Amino acid sequence: MKETVKGVFMEVYVAIIEHKHGQNIYVCKSYELALREMANYCWLYWEELNLDGTEGNPKDMSDEEAVATYFDFYMEHRGGAETYSIEQTKLIEE
């Protein structure tokens, strides 16, 4: 028997970054805010990747470009030990 969800709900976006120390999870009201949180994470750890400079300055990139550059570089040079996703779901209130 399938239960139906009752109550007020709103669409939210869950941004998940998996890394060697665990996960960072952000629940945001919009996709843009979720992407901004991911970009903030990338900017914070950009130096740890020891990028050779050809990737550019993340502060000069859009949020989407910074996230893509960071995780593409991580996948290519560090074996994908960090991954990310943004999922849309519902926040339900009874």
N, C-alpha and C positions, 0 to 999 in steps of 0.2 A: 504494500500500500504506500503510495507516494504522498508525502505530506506537503501541504502548501505553506508558503511563508506568509505570515500575516504581519502587518505593521508598516511603518513608514520606512522607505529605503531611499538611498541616493547612490548614484554611481561613484565609485572611487577607483583609484589606480594604486596598485601595490608594486613598488619598485624593490627588487631584490638583487643584492650584490652578494655573491658567494666568494669567499676568499679563505686564505689559509688559517685565519683566526676564527672563522665562523661566517656569520651573515650580517649584513646591514639591511634592514627592512624599513621602508618608508611608505606610509599610507597617505595619499594625497588626493585633493579634490579634483585635480585635472591632470591630464597627461603631461602638460607643459611643466607643472610643478614637480611631477615625478622625474621628468627628464632633468630639471634643474638640480634636484637633489643628487642624481647620479653624476651630473657634471661637477657639482661641488666636491663629491668624493674623488673624482678623477683629478681635479685641480689640486686637491690636498696631497695626493700620492704620486703626482706626475713626476716629481724629482726622483722618487724611488726606482722608477723604471730605467733611469739613466739613458733617456732618449738621446740620440746623437744630434739633435737640433734640426734635422731635416723634417721632422713632424710638425714643426712650428710651435708657437706659443699658445697654450690652451686658452689663455685669457683673450686672445684675438679670434677665437673660433666661436661658432654658435655652440649651444649646449649639445646639440645632436652631433656635430663634428668632433667636439672634444671627447664625448663618450665613445663614438665609433673609433676614433684614433687610438685612444687609450686601450680599449679592449681588443682591437685588432692587433695592436703591437704586443699586448700581453699574450694573446693566442699564438702569434707567430714566433715570439722570442722566449716565452716563458712556459710554453706548453699548455696554455689555457687554464692555469690554476685559479684564475678569477673569471667569473662569468656574471652576466646580468640579464635581467628580464623585467618587463613592465607588463603587468596583467590588469585587466579591467574586471571589477567585480562589484557586488552590491554591499553596502553597509546597511544593515537591517536594525531597526529600532522597534521594540515591542510597544 
